[in-house]
């Protein structure tokens, strides 16, 4: 990052001895921690209580710290826990004027199959469905009401134990799936009477992976191909939104179908791009940053509240 301007990031490529510059809303210096990232994300995440649909996701190469950013260790939690802790604090502060209900579900998209990570029954069938009104749901999904950080931590630990991971040459503990923590909120205002319904997706995307370098073979090659295919589908949706196309290809992957009502024109979206500093990863780093630069120029339009009066 440019020490004089935290919106600029330069990447030096030893092969052609050139530095390419990118512009973002914010770049974080080495040494800045989870708390600083959360402060940047907080206003967006908490707007779910005002009836907005919000999507926050971590994107980048395998091994760059996406799961650390979203989950984090118990002594330095990531965005999942910090966002919910903040929602509970706001709930307590507004207790005199509002009744607030918070529930979470945790799903995994693995090889284009949707799994409920809060249910240990691996034979249970879940799938994404788009309703007639355009809203998105997942069939047979456990939605657990949570009221404390301890409730959240217990649910996250259960989900983490059920998630698909494997060892590749690029990362000894590589997440082989997209993990989506969905927070649903219902805020019932007492006076004047109205209800705000919001949805927050916190997404730990599977690592984008160069299959030539990762050493993936057989089953892991199939996993990597499905991961890269769904990330490409996410890019196609972003490009279609940017071009204001009449048809947005949400149905091209389970990931984009599931995020449909939080990626479209009346939602709020934030992408956190994770990169590695090594020159051996410079091709993947440039690819991730180029994808993020394209996503940054997508204009989603004005976000819309989901409010019901009376």
Buried (B, 14 or more C-beta within 10 A) or exposed (E): BEEEEBEBBEBEBEEEEEEBEBEBEEBBEEEEEBEEBBEBBBEBBBBBBBBBBBBBBBBBBBBBBBBBBBBBEEEEBBBBBBBBBBBBEBBEEBEEEBEBBBBBBBBBBBBEEBBBBBBEEEEEEBBBEBEEEEEBEBEEBBBBEBEEBEBBBEBBEBBBEBBBEBEBEBBEEBBBBBBBBBBBBBBBBEEEEBBBBBBBBBBBBBBBBBBEBBEBEEEBBEBBBBBBBBBBBBBBBBBBBBEEEEEBBBEBBBBBBBBBBBBBEBBBBBBBBBBBEEEEBBBBBBBBBEBBBEBBEBEBEEBBEBBEEE
